[in-house]
Amino acid sequence: MGRCELFYFAFEASKVIEGTITPVPDYSIRENADFDNFSILAGNTILRHNDPRVSNIAVSSFINIKSISVDEIDLDFEFTRPDGEIITGSYTGTYE
């Protein structure tokens, strides 16, 4: 098993192109998760679009896709929690 951080998002589109998605309709961000046999295990959910705890649902969100090819993506993201904490990050690499 290896430790990982998980960032997941989904949205409906016939083609994913460069640009900004806001608000992000379907997302989950976990920290201190484990990865084993192609599965994400446990971890602390810090944001999730359908979390029963209102404090874990973002009050604002965006993802900026800077570039995308057949198998790689480069993006930045920002989510704001109800308590004002801002979670930002970026990712460059493969995607599914």
C-alpha positions in Angstrom: 0.0 0.0 0.0 1.1 3.6 -0.7 -0.1 6.8 0.8 -1.9 9.2 -1.5 -4.0 12.3 -1.7 -7.2 12.0 -3.7 -8.8 14.7 -5.9 -11.8 13.7 -8.0 -14.2 15.7 -10.1 -16.7 15.0 -12.8 -19.0 17.0 -15.0 -21.1 16.4 -18.1 -19.5 17.3 -21.4 -19.3 15.8 -24.9 -15.7 17.0 -25.1 -13.3 18.2 -22.4 -11.5 21.4 -23.5 -9.3 24.0 -22.0 -11.2 26.5 -19.9 -12.7 27.1 -16.5 -15.4 24.9 -14.9 -17.4 26.7 -12.2 -19.1 25.7 -10.0 -17.7 22.1 -10.0 -20.8 19.9 -9.7 -19.3 16.6 -8.6 -16.2 16.4 -6.4 -14.4 14.7 -3.6 -11.1 15.6 -1.9 -9.5 13.3 0.6 -6.2 13.5 2.6 -4.2 10.7 4.2 -5.8 8.0 2.0 -4.3 4.7 1.1 -4.0 3.1 -2.3 -4.1 -0.7 -2.6 -4.9 -2.8 -5.6 -6.3 0.1 -7.7 -8.6 1.2 -4.9 -8.6 4.3 -2.7 -9.1 3.3 1.0 -10.2 5.4 4.0 -8.7 8.8 4.4 -10.1 12.0 5.7 -12.8 13.5 3.5 -12.2 17.3 3.5 -14.7 18.1 0.8 -17.4 16.2 -1.0 -20.3 17.5 -3.1 -22.9 15.3 -1.4 -21.5 15.1 2.1 -24.1 14.9 4.9 -21.9 17.4 6.9 -22.7 20.8 5.4 -19.2 21.9 6.6 -17.7 19.6 3.9 -19.6 21.1 0.9 -17.8 23.9 -1.0 -19.5 27.3 -1.1 -17.5 28.1 -4.3 -15.3 26.1 -6.6 -13.5 26.2 -9.9 -11.2 24.1 -12.0 -9.1 25.7 -14.7 -8.0 23.2 -17.4 -4.8 24.8 -18.8 -4.1 22.1 -21.4 -5.4 18.6 -22.2 -4.3 15.9 -24.7 -5.3 12.3 -25.3 -3.7 11.1 -22.1 -2.4 14.1 -20.1 -4.0 17.1 -18.4 -2.7 20.3 -16.7 -5.1 22.0 -14.3 -5.5 24.2 -11.3 -8.3 24.1 -8.8 -9.8 26.1 -5.9 -12.5 25.2 -3.4 -13.8 27.3 -0.6 -15.3 25.6 2.5 -18.1 27.3 4.5 -15.6 28.1 7.3 -13.6 30.2 4.8 -10.8 27.8 4.3 -9.6 27.8 0.7 -8.2 24.5 -0.7 -6.1 25.1 -3.8 -3.8 22.9 -5.9 -2.7 21.9 -9.3 -2.2 18.7 -11.2 -0.2 17.8 -14.3 -0.2 14.2 -15.4 -2.3 11.3 -16.8 -6.1 11.1 -16.3 -8.9 8.6 -16.8 
